[in-house]
Amino acid sequence: MGDPETTDLLFHEAVAAIDTGDLPTLNRLLTSHPSLVHERLLTPGAWLREKVGSKALDGFFRQPYLLWFIAEDPVRNNQLPANIATIAATIITTAQREKVTSLREQLDYTLLLVAWSRVAQDCNVQIALMDILIDAGASPKGIPNNALVNGHFGAAEHAIRRGAPLTLASALVLGYFEKVPALAASANPDQRQFALILSALNGKAAALTTLIGYGVDINARCPDLYPHATALHHAVSSGSLEAVKVLLKAGADLNAIDTAWQGTPLGWAEYGNHSDIAACLRAQKNYI
C-alpha cells in the first residue's frame, strides 16, 4: 500500500465501511487495494488512537489486521452492524483469494477477540462471527477459557460444541463436574490456579468448593489471569456472596492487598457497593 500515511487512510476508510456495514464500499476497497487483507496497520492515526488509546494499541491490539476490526474489541463504537458476519466473510474470502500467508494467524486471533467482545455478545452476533471464523479455519482451542474471563458463557459453550477441548477451568465454571476428576488429575499447578481465579471471577461457589477439595492454594495469585489480586478479591468483584463464603470458610486471607489499587477484599466490596459482602467480611474480621 506504500507509505504509512496512505495505509492509514485506506484502513480508516475500510474500517468505517466495516463499522457501518457498508458492503459495497468495502468490496470496492478490497478490489482496488487487496493489500488491505495482507498488511497490518503499523502506525495508526488519530482516528483510531484517540478512540481506543495507547494501552490497547501498544498491547493486545498492536499493529492490527483489518479482520480484527470485526470484533469491536477494543470498543470503539459500542455497536456492530447486523451484517457483520457477512462483512467478516467478505474479508476472509478476499484473503483466501489473495492467498494471504498470515490468514490462519489472523483467523485465530480474531476469534479470540470475538470471544472477548462484550459488544459482539450484546449485539447477538458473537456466535455467528465465531462460526464464520471457525469454518474458515480458526482453531477454537483455548477459546472457552478466554470467553469465560469476560463471563461469556454462550461463547464458551459454543466453542466446545465446535471442537474446543474442555479444560479444568472451563469444566468447573460451566458446571461439567463429571469431567472434573480426570481434568484435575492431569492439570498442573498453574492450570489449577487459573481455574481457581476464573471460578472466583464468575462467582461460581460450587466450582470453588470442588476445586478446593483438590488442594489448590486459595491465597496464591495466578500469573496468567489478573495476578494483581487474590481469588477472594475476584469473588468479591463478582458480587457472589456464596462464592465469598466458600473462600472464607477455606481460610482466604482477609488482609490481602491487591497490587493495582492497594485494596483489601473489604475495600473492593465497599467500592463496588456490595453491601451484603462487605457486611460478611466485616463480621469475619471481627470474629477473628
Buried (B, 14 or more C-beta within 10 A) or exposed (E): BEEEEEBBBBBBBBBBBBBBBBBEBBEBBBEEBBBBBBBBBEEBBEBBBEBBEEEBBEEBBEEBBBBBBBBBBBBBEEEBBEBBBBBBBBBBEBBEEBEBEBBEEBBBBBBBBBBBBBBBBEBEBBBBBBBBBBEBBBBBBBBBBBBBBBBBBEBBBBBBEBEBEBBBBBBBBBBEEEBBEEBBEEBEEEBBBBBBBBBBBBBBBBBBBBBBEBEBEBBBBBEEBBBBBBBBBBBBBBBBBBBBBBBBEBEBBBEBBBEEEEBBBBBBBBEBEBEEBBEBBBEBEEEE
